[in-house]
Amino acid sequence: MYAATPVYVEDPVTGKSRLTFKHWGKLTADMKFVPSNEFMLLSPQERAEMIFPADWDLSLVSSLPSERKAGRPAYAAADSDKLYGAVWLLEHVAQKVHLTADLEQVFDGNREMALDVLTVAMFSVISSRPFSHLSRWQQIERYPAVHQLTPAVLNRLCSRITEQNRMDLFRLRRQRLGNHNLCAVDSTTRTACGDSLADAKIGKRKDGHYHRQTTEVVVCSLETHEPVYNRTFQGNTSDSRSLRVILAELQHAGFDDLVLVSDRGYQCDQNLTMCIRKHQALVSAASVRQKVILDKIDSLSWINGVPGDLEWIGDHHVLGVQYDLERKVPGRKDVMKTSDRLRLNLYYNPETAWNKQQKLQEKVSKERKELEKLQHTQTPLTAAAAKKFK
């Protein structure tokens, strides 16, 4: 049995109407409706306007993907052929890492909302344009969303996403990771063009200038290469101050056994004390200006310009040594807690050190020749030249 709708179509030659049928699917013996491709190509609004008998089983309709298939030229109507290259790749990536399924579960089975969020994410990767251009971009490129994401629709979509949805997504991503996963945490600043952003604050950029900006933090797994956490901070928030908030939200999302890897921007006395108290594993670079590090460097015995206490690490072509450190921090009820796994690793790269020494010798030799030339010609040394040779 087939489910069909009678339609009268006018013959363009004779002008007479003839009866035809639009087939929407099959009907099994147990009254279960199996939709056809014609039904799947309908928009969600068109499918919602269709009325089915009450005794039909429509379970397959509710499980349909709310997305159109790849378009093709329509000779009797407007051309529906769209670009489908980069989006096709990102869709397969999202399915491979189960991101589409997690988004659908976060929004309580609302697949259309999940596809809208996925479309916004894809647009930010493919195009560098603002989101106000997304609806016009959808006219020439196929995206998972089933309707036009105009600025008004985007505002309503963003207002429906709650903090609980955000944490639920992180919790689902956590369940796909193994135990003691190695993750990297890093941040970057983005210039804020709008004046209404709550997190846009005056901050110092890497080029030394101050500008209204936001700080974006991302935690990525070094084993699966997938981001598992992100957050926006105010533009004047330093990396060392944001680590406490990052660890708290990761713990709420179920990330209680992560090993974080960071640069020296997150390394400070407060964060080190906090990690010791919470038994949080952290591998971080540190500045050699710290007293404990300077003392260890001064204690090294140098032989022919190379520290003799370091061992050769053949895999990385560097010299290295590890020290066990002891640090006491106040715990609960003013009980002093001693760190049990605090290590300090020192590395020395002979090739890099030789390159720096070579550049220094070349600079000194060049300046010596310039000074000898000035002395030979009895040329007065100006203030600018004296500052150069200082």
C-alpha positions as CSV (number, residue, x, y, z in Angstrom):
1,M,0.0,0.0,0.0
2,Y,1.1,3.5,-0.8
3,A,0.3,6.8,1.0
4,A,-0.5,9.4,-1.7
5,T,-2.3,12.7,-2.2
6,P,-4.5,13.3,-5.3
7,V,-3.4,16.3,-7.2
8,Y,-4.9,17.9,-10.4
9,V,-2.3,19.1,-12.8
10,E,-3.1,21.3,-15.8
11,D,-1.8,20.2,-19.2
12,P,0.1,23.1,-20.7
13,V,-0.8,22.0,-24.2
14,T,-4.5,21.3,-24.0
15,G,-5.3,23.3,-20.9
16,K,-7.2,20.4,-19.4
17,S,-6.7,19.2,-15.9
18,R,-5.7,15.6,-15.2
19,L,-5.6,13.6,-12.0
20,T,-2.2,12.5,-10.6
21,F,-0.8,11.4,-7.3
22,K,2.1,12.5,-5.1
23,H,3.4,9.5,-3.3
24,W,4.7,10.2,0.2
25,G,5.7,6.7,1.2
26,K,4.6,3.1,1.8
27,L,2.2,1.7,4.4
28,T,3.0,-1.7,5.8
29,A,0.6,-4.4,6.9
30,D,0.8,-3.3,10.5
31,M,-0.1,0.3,9.4
32,K,3.4,1.7,9.8
33,F,4.2,4.6,7.5
34,V,7.6,4.4,5.7
35,P,8.3,7.9,4.2
36,S,9.7,8.2,0.7
37,N,12.4,10.6,-0.7
38,E,9.6,13.0,-1.7
39,F,8.4,13.3,1.8
40,M,12.0,13.7,3.2
41,L,12.6,16.6,0.8
42,L,9.7,18.6,2.4
43,S,10.5,21.3,4.9
44,P,9.5,20.8,8.5
45,Q,6.7,23.4,8.1
46,E,5.3,21.5,5.1
47,R,5.5,18.1,6.9
48,A,3.7,19.6,9.9
49,E,0.7,20.7,7.8
50,M,0.1,17.2,6.6
51,I,-2.7,15.2,8.3
52,F,-2.4,11.5,8.8
53,P,-5.1,9.0,10.0
54,A,-5.0,8.4,13.7
55,D,-4.4,4.6,13.4
56,W,-1.1,5.1,11.5
57,D,2.2,4.5,13.1
58,L,4.3,7.6,12.5
59,S,7.4,6.6,14.5
60,L,9.7,6.8,11.4
61,V,8.6,10.4,10.7
62,S,9.8,11.7,14.1
63,S,13.2,10.1,13.5
64,L,13.8,11.7,10.1
65,P,16.8,14.0,9.7
66,S,15.6,17.6,9.5
67,E,17.8,18.4,6.5
68,R,17.4,18.5,2.8
69,K,19.5,16.4,0.5
70,A,22.0,17.9,-1.8
71,G,20.2,20.1,-4.4
72,R,20.3,19.8,-8.1
73,P,19.1,22.1,-11.0
74,A,15.3,22.5,-11.2
75,Y,14.4,23.3,-14.7
76,A,10.7,24.2,-14.0
77,A,11.6,26.4,-11.0
78,A,14.4,28.3,-9.4
79,D,17.9,26.8,-9.5
80,S,18.5,24.9,-6.2
81,D,22.1,23.7,-6.9
82,K,24.4,24.8,-4.1
83,L,28.1,24.5,-3.2
84,Y,28.7,21.5,-1.0
85,G,32.4,21.0,-0.5
86,A,33.7,22.4,2.8
87,V,30.4,21.8,4.5
88,W,30.4,18.1,3.4
89,L,33.8,17.7,5.0
90,L,32.8,19.4,8.3
91,E,29.6,17.3,8.4
92,H,31.6,14.1,8.2
93,V,34.0,15.3,10.8
94,A,31.0,16.2,13.1
95,Q,29.5,12.7,12.6
96,K,32.9,11.0,13.1
97,V,33.5,12.6,16.5
98,H,29.8,12.3,17.4
99,L,29.3,16.0,17.8
100,T,26.0,16.0,16.0
101,A,24.6,13.3,18.3
102,D,25.8,15.1,21.4
103,L,24.2,18.4,20.3
104,E,20.9,16.6,19.7
105,Q,21.0,15.1,23.1
106,V,21.9,18.4,24.7
107,F,18.8,20.0,23.2
108,D,16.5,17.1,24.3
109,G,16.1,15.6,20.8
110,N,15.5,18.9,19.0
111,R,17.5,18.0,15.9
112,E,16.6,21.3,14.1
113,M,18.1,23.3,16.9
114,A,21.2,21.1,16.9
115,L,21.7,21.6,13.2
116,D,21.3,25.4,13.6
117,V,24.1,25.5,16.2
118,L,26.2,23.2,13.9
119,T,25.6,25.6,11.0
120,V,26.7,28.6,13.0
121,A,29.9,26.8,14.0
122,M,30.6,25.7,10.4
123,F,30.1,29.3,9.1
124,S,32.6,30.6,11.6
125,V,35.2,28.1,10.3
126,I,34.5,28.4,6.6
127,S,33.9,32.2,6.3
128,S,35.5,35.1,8.0
129,R,32.4,37.2,7.5
130,P,30.1,38.4,10.4
131,F,27.1,36.2,11.3
132,S,24.7,38.9,9.7
133,H,25.9,37.5,6.3
134,L,25.0,33.9,7.2
135,S,21.5,34.0,5.7
136,R,22.8,35.4,2.4
137,W,25.6,32.8,2.3
138,Q,23.1,30.0,2.7
139,Q,21.6,31.0,-0.6
140,I,24.7,29.8,-2.5
141,E,26.1,27.1,-0.1
142,R,24.3,24.2,1.5
143,Y,24.4,24.1,5.3
144,P,22.7,21.6,7.7
145,A,20.1,24.2,8.9
146,V,16.7,23.8,7.2
147,H,15.7,27.5,7.3
148,Q,17.4,30.8,6.8
149,L,19.4,31.9,9.8
150,T,18.6,35.7,9.7
151,P,20.0,38.0,12.4
152,A,16.6,37.9,14.2
153,V,16.6,34.0,14.1
154,L,20.2,34.0,15.4
155,N,19.2,36.2,18.3
156,R,16.4,33.9,19.3
157,L,18.6,30.9,18.8
158,C,21.3,32.2,21.1
159,S,18.8,33.3,23.7
160,R,17.5,29.7,24.0
161,I,21.0,28.3,24.7
162,T,21.4,28.1,28.5
163,E,24.4,27.5,30.7
164,Q,23.0,24.1,31.5
165,N,23.2,23.2,27.8
166,R,26.8,24.3,27.7
167,M,27.8,22.2,30.7
168,D,25.8,19.2,29.3
169,L,27.8,19.3,26.1
170,F,31.1,19.4,28.0
171,R,29.9,16.4,30.1
172,L,29.0,14.4,27.0
173,R,32.4,15.2,25.4
174,R,34.0,14.1,28.7
175,Q,32.4,10.7,28.4
176,R,34.1,10.1,25.1
177,L,37.6,10.6,26.6
178,G,39.7,8.1,28.5
179,N,41.0,8.3,32.0
180,H,44.0,10.6,32.8
181,N,43.6,12.3,29.4
182,L,46.4,14.7,28.5
183,C,44.9,18.1,27.6
184,A,46.5,21.4,26.5
185,V,45.0,24.7,27.7
186,D,45.8,28.0,26.0
187,S,44.1,31.4,25.4
188,T,44.1,34.1,22.8
189,T,42.7,37.6,22.6
190,R,40.2,38.8,20.0
191,T,39.6,42.5,19.3
192,A,36.0,43.4,20.1
193,C,34.4,45.6,17.4
194,G,31.0,46.1,19.2
195,D,30.4,48.3,22.2
196,S,27.7,46.2,23.8
197,L,29.7,43.0,24.6
198,A,29.8,42.5,28.4
199,D,33.3,40.8,28.3
200,A,34.9,43.4,26.0
201,K,37.4,45.2,28.2
202,I,40.5,47.3,27.6
203,G,43.5,44.9,27.6
204,K,47.1,44.8,26.4
205,R,47.7,42.9,23.1
206,K,50.8,41.0,22.2
207,D,52.0,43.9,20.1
208,G,52.0,46.2,23.2
209,H,48.9,48.2,22.3
210,Y,45.8,48.5,24.4
211,H,42.4,47.8,22.8
212,R,38.9,46.6,23.7
213,Q,39.1,42.8,23.5
214,T,37.9,39.4,24.8
215,T,39.9,36.5,26.0
216,E,39.1,33.1,24.5
217,V,40.2,29.9,26.3
218,V,40.2,26.5,24.8
219,V,41.2,23.1,26.3
220,C,42.0,20.4,23.7
221,S,42.8,16.8,24.1
222,L,46.4,15.9,22.9
223,E,45.3,12.3,22.3
224,T,42.1,12.8,20.2
225,H,43.0,16.4,19.1
226,E,39.4,17.5,20.0
227,P,38.4,20.6,22.0
228,V,36.6,19.6,25.2
229,Y,36.1,23.0,26.8
230,N,35.9,26.7,25.9
231,R,35.0,29.9,27.7
232,T,35.1,33.6,27.1
233,F,36.7,35.9,29.7
234,Q,37.0,39.6,30.0
235,G,39.7,41.1,27.8
236,N,41.8,42.3,30.8
237,T,41.9,38.8,32.4
238,S,45.4,37.3,32.6
239,D,46.0,33.6,32.1
240,S,47.1,33.1,35.7
241,R,43.8,34.4,37.0
242,S,41.6,32.4,34.7
243,L,43.0,28.9,35.7
244,R,41.0,28.8,38.9
245,V,37.7,29.3,37.0
246,I,38.8,26.8,34.3
247,L,39.5,24.0,36.8
248,A,36.2,24.6,38.6
249,E,34.1,24.3,35.5
250,L,36.0,21.3,34.3
251,Q,35.4,19.6,37.6
252,H,31.6,20.4,37.3
253,A,31.6,18.9,33.9
254,G,33.2,15.7,35.1
255,F,36.8,16.3,34.1
256,D,38.3,15.3,37.4
257,D,41.3,13.3,36.1
258,L,42.8,15.6,33.5
259,V,46.5,16.3,33.1
260,L,46.8,19.9,31.9
261,V,49.7,21.2,29.8
262,S,50.1,24.9,29.6
263,D,52.7,27.6,28.8
264,R,54.3,29.8,31.4
265,G,51.4,32.3,31.3
266,Y,49.5,30.1,33.7
267,Q,52.4,29.4,36.1
268,C,52.4,31.5,39.3
269,D,52.6,30.8,43.0
270,Q,48.8,31.0,43.5
271,N,48.1,28.5,40.8
272,L,50.9,26.2,42.0
273,T,49.5,26.3,45.5
274,M,45.9,25.6,44.2
275,C,47.1,22.6,42.2
276,I,48.9,21.1,45.2
277,R,45.8,21.5,47.3
278,K,43.5,19.9,44.8
279,H,46.0,17.3,43.6
280,Q,45.6,18.6,40.1
281,A,48.2,17.4,37.6
282,L,49.7,20.3,35.7
283,V,52.7,20.3,33.3
284,S,53.7,24.0,32.8
285,A,56.6,25.9,31.5
286,A,58.2,28.3,34.0
287,S,60.3,31.4,33.8
288,V,64.0,30.9,34.6
289,R,63.9,34.2,36.7
290,Q,62.4,32.3,39.6
291,K,64.8,32.0,42.5
292,V,64.4,28.2,42.9
293,I,65.2,27.8,39.2
294,L,68.1,30.2,39.3
295,D,69.6,28.4,42.3
296,K,69.5,25.1,40.4
297,I,71.1,26.6,37.3
298,D,73.8,28.2,39.4
299,S,74.6,24.8,41.0
300,L,75.3,23.2,37.7
301,S,79.0,22.4,36.9
302,W,79.9,23.7,33.4
303,I,82.5,21.8,31.4
304,N,83.7,23.4,28.1
305,G,80.5,25.6,28.0
306,V,78.1,22.7,28.6
307,P,76.5,21.8,31.9
308,G,78.0,18.5,33.0
309,D,75.1,17.4,35.3
310,L,72.6,17.0,32.5
311,E,71.9,13.8,30.6
312,W,71.5,13.5,26.8
313,I,67.9,12.9,25.7
314,G,68.4,11.4,22.2
315,D,64.7,11.5,21.1
316,H,64.6,15.3,21.4
317,H,68.3,16.1,21.0
318,V,68.6,18.1,24.2
319,L,70.3,17.8,27.6
320,G,68.0,17.5,30.6
321,V,67.9,16.8,34.3
322,Q,65.0,16.4,36.8
323,Y,64.9,17.6,40.4
324,D,62.5,16.7,43.2
325,L,61.1,19.8,44.9
326,E,59.4,20.1,48.2
327,R,56.7,22.8,48.7
328,K,54.5,23.2,51.8
329,V,51.1,24.9,51.4
330,P,48.4,25.6,54.0
331,G,45.5,23.1,53.8
332,R,42.3,22.7,55.8
333,K,42.4,23.8,59.4
334,D,45.8,25.4,58.9
335,V,47.4,22.0,58.4
336,M,50.5,22.3,56.2
337,K,50.4,20.0,53.2
338,T,53.5,19.0,51.4
339,S,53.6,18.4,47.7
340,D,54.4,14.8,46.8
341,R,54.9,15.0,43.0
342,L,56.5,18.4,42.4
343,R,59.2,18.1,39.8
344,L,61.5,20.6,38.1
345,N,62.9,19.7,34.7
346,L,65.8,21.7,33.2
347,Y,66.6,21.4,29.5
348,Y,69.6,22.7,27.5
349,N,69.7,22.7,23.7
350,P,73.4,22.9,22.5
351,E,72.4,23.8,19.0
352,T,70.2,26.7,20.1
353,A,72.8,27.9,22.5
354,W,75.5,27.8,19.8
355,N,73.3,29.7,17.4
356,K,72.7,32.5,19.9
357,Q,76.5,32.6,20.7
358,Q,77.3,32.8,17.0
359,K,74.9,35.7,16.5
360,L,76.3,37.5,19.5
361,Q,79.9,37.1,18.2
362,E,78.9,38.4,14.8
363,K,77.3,41.4,16.3
364,V,80.3,42.1,18.5
365,S,82.7,41.8,15.6
366,K,80.6,44.1,13.5
367,E,80.4,46.8,16.2
368,R,84.2,46.5,16.8
369,K,84.9,47.2,13.1
370,E,82.6,50.2,13.1
371,L,84.3,51.6,16.2
372,E,87.7,51.1,14.7
373,K,86.6,52.9,11.6
374,L,85.3,55.8,13.6
375,Q,88.5,55.9,15.6
376,H,90.6,55.8,12.4
377,T,88.7,58.7,10.7
378,Q,88.5,60.7,14.0
379,T,84.7,60.9,13.6
380,P,82.9,62.3,16.6
381,L,80.7,59.8,18.3
382,T,77.1,61.1,18.5
383,A,74.6,60.4,21.2
384,A,72.6,58.1,18.9
385,A,75.8,56.1,17.9
386,A,76.8,55.8,21.6
387,K,73.4,54.4,22.5
388,K,73.8,51.9,19.6
389,F,77.1,50.6,20.9
390,K,76.0,50.5,24.5
